[in-house]
Amino acid sequence: MGTIRQPGTATAHYNLSGVMAGIDVPLNKRVDVGMAIGHSTLYASLGGLAGQVNDRTNTVALYGRDGGHQGAYLSGQVNYGWSCVNVARNALLGNTLQSISGRPAEQIMAGTVELGYRIVRWTPYVDWTGIRLNQSAFTETGANGFGLTATGQSHAATYLTAGLRYGTRFHWGWGYDSTISGWLALQHLLSGANTGFTAALVGMPTASFTVQGQNLPRNTVVGGIACETQINRTWGWYLNLSLARARGSTTSQAANIGIRARF
């Protein structure tokens, strides 16, 4: 769950739940590769008349790492996801609220390459991330033609991140092992700040305009802490707390809790 705020746009409160399963394959003492599949459900409520969003996403990921427990390492991952989004919002027409709904579909492709150096418990790192979003054509219904219609469009963004991680393990008195970690990083947007897309009103399909959303900030400071506890050889639980802050009071707060099983 989390909250995203940016001046000039509606505040978004969201809840995300999901499940992911994967397999890791060690090729030798230094190289590991793996694959994972996942399904998630996102529910977001937006301030004002912006409405609600319900998103269901399926994801396939491939990843790998070359490096030992100490010293330099290189890791990377690629993800592909496809989503079905249900949008419900309101339009104020005169003195009457009219309901609008739509079902756009999206495809998301992302890749990350990370280079770092582990020094005992500290890990300075730098990574590059590229994201591409393909949005299919959609037409909203309701409000007597005041919904949106848009053709299929794409948006791409790239990031460069430099940061520092810290991690340590300790043994509880009840027989549990826990890992406590924290991170602090500066994320710089290289391209893709403008997230607007071209659309028109259903009742006036030839009069197109640009729909503006929450533009991506150029520089963002991100940080967080995490705790993972292994209950036995199979089961464990984890808790992550994170905060992102950008110039102009753009903030994102998130808390994640879950259960992990290893076989």
N, C-alpha and C positions, 0 to 999 in steps of 0.2 A: 504494500500500500504506500501511497505517497501523494505529494502535492506539488504542482508546478504553478508558479506565479510569474507574470511579466506585465509591466505597466502597459495599459492600452488594450489588453486582451482579457478574456474571461479566465478566471482561476480554475484550474482543473484539479479535482480530487479523484484519485483512481485506486482501484483494487485489482491486483493481478494474482491469479492462481494458475498452477500448472503442474505438469509432471514431465520428467525427462529421463530417458534410459540410454546408456551408452556402454561401449566396450573399449578398454585400453589394451594395446598390444605393444609390449616392449620388444624392440628389434635387437637391441644390445644394451650394454650398461648405461649408455648415454642417450639413446634415441627411443622415444615413445611416440606412437601414433594412435589415433582413436577415431571413433565415429559415435554420434549421438542423434537421437530423434526425440522430439518433444511436442507437446500440445499445451497451449495456454489460453486462458480466458481473461480478458481485460474488461472491466467496467469502469467508466469514467463519467462523473457528473460535472458539468460546466456551469459557471456562474451566470447570473442574469437569464436571458432567454436562449443561451447557447445550447442548452439541451443535454442529452445523454448519448454516450457511445458505448456499444457492446461489441467487442472484437474477439474473434476466435482465430488463433494462429497455429499452424503446424510448421515445424522447423526440422531441417536436417543439417547437421554440422559435421565437418571433418577438421581434425586438428592434429598438431604434432609439435614435438619439443626435442631439441638437441642440446644437451648440457647435463652436467652432474648436479649434485646437491650444493656444491660450492663453485665459485668462479663464473665464467661467462656462459650464457645460454642464448639460444635463438628459438623462438616459438612462433607459431602461426595458426590461424584458423580461418575457415570460410563457412558461411552460413547461407542457407536459402530457406525462405519462409513464404507461405501464402496465407492470406487472411480473408475472412468474410466479415465485413463490418456492418453493423446495424446502427443507423443514426436516427435519433428522434429529437426534434427541436421545435420551437414555436416562433411564429412571426406575428407581430402586432400590426394588424390591419385596421386602421381607425381606432376604435375602442375595443376591438375583439381580438383575442388570441386564437390563431389558427395553427393546427398541428401540421408538421412537415416530417416526412420520413424518407429514408433512402438506404440502399444496400450496395455501396461501392465495394469492389474487390481489389486487393492489393497483393503485389509480389515484392519481397524484400530480399536483396542480395547484399552481403557484407563480408568484408575480409579484413583481418588484422595481422600485422607482422610486428613482433616485439623483440627487442634486443636488451639484455640486462646483465647484471653482474652481481652474484650473491656473495656477500661478505659477512660470514657468520649469520646474524639474524637480520641484517640490513640488505635491501636489494634496490639500488638505483636502476631505473629502466627508462626506455623511450620506445614508443610504438607509433605506428601509422595505421589509420583505419579509413577504409572507404566504404560508403553505403550508397546503394541505389534503390530507389522506390519507384515501382511501376504501378500506376493507378489506372484501373480499367475505366471505360466510359460508364457513366451512370446518369440516371434521371430521377430526381426526387418527386414524390407525390404529395398532394395536399395543398392547402392555402390558395386555392383558385389560381394556380399557375405561378405562385411566388416562390416555389422551390427552385433548386438549381439543376441545371443540366450541363454536363461537361464531357468532352471527348477524352480518350485515353491519353495520359500524360506521364512524364517521368521527372524525377528529381534526384540529383546526386550530390553528395557532400563528402568531404575528406577532412580528417583530423590528424593533428600531430600532438602527442601527449608525452610529457616528461614528468617523472614522479619518483617517489621513494616509498618502499614498503618495509614494514617491520613485522616479524613473526616469531613467536616463541611457543614452546609446548610445556605443559606441566601436568603432573599426576595428582588427581584428587584423592582424598582420603577414602572415598567409597569405591575405589577401583576404576574410576573413569579417567580417560586421557583427553585433554582439551588442547586446542590450538587457538591462541589469541593473536590476531593480526590487525594491523592498521595501515592506512595509506593516505598519502597527500600528493596531489598532482596538479599541474597546470595543463589544461587542454586548449589548444589553439585551432580554430576552424580555418582551414586552408581555402576551402571553396564551398559554395552552396548555402550561403546565409539566408537567401530569400526563399521562403517555402511557399510563396503564392502560386496559384494556378489559374488558368483561364476558364471561365464559366459564363453562363447566361441564365436568365430567368426562363423557366419553362414556357411562360406565356409570351416571351419576347426572345426567341432562340437566336435571332440574328444580332442582337445588341449585347455583345460580349464585354466582359470586364474582368479584372483580376481580383480573386478572392485572397485576402491576406490572413495569415494565421500568426502563430508565435514564431517570429524569425529566430534563427539560431544565433546565439551570441558568439562574438569573435573569440573572446577569451573567457574561460571558465575555470575557477578553482574548485576541485573536487576532493573530497576526503571521506573517510569512513573508518569504522571499526567492525570486526567480525569475530565471532566465537563459534568454533565447531567442537563438539564433544562426541567422542566415540564411546557408546555404551557397551558394546561388545564387538566381536569380530565382524558382525554384519550390520548392525544398526547404529545410527548416530543422528544427531540433530545439529542445526546451525541457526545462527542469528546474525544478520547484517544490518547495520545502520549507516546511512550515507547522506551526505549533504553536498549540493553543488550551488555555487554562487557566482554570478556574473555581474559585470558593470550594468547599471541601470536597474538594479534590484530584481533581476531575474533569479529566481531560486527554485531548487528542486530538493525535496526531502523524501526519503524512502526508508522503509523498514521491511526486511524480508525474514521470514522464519520458515523452516521446513525440516523435513525428515529425509535422511539419505540412507540407502541400503547398498552394501557392497557384497558381491558374490565371488 
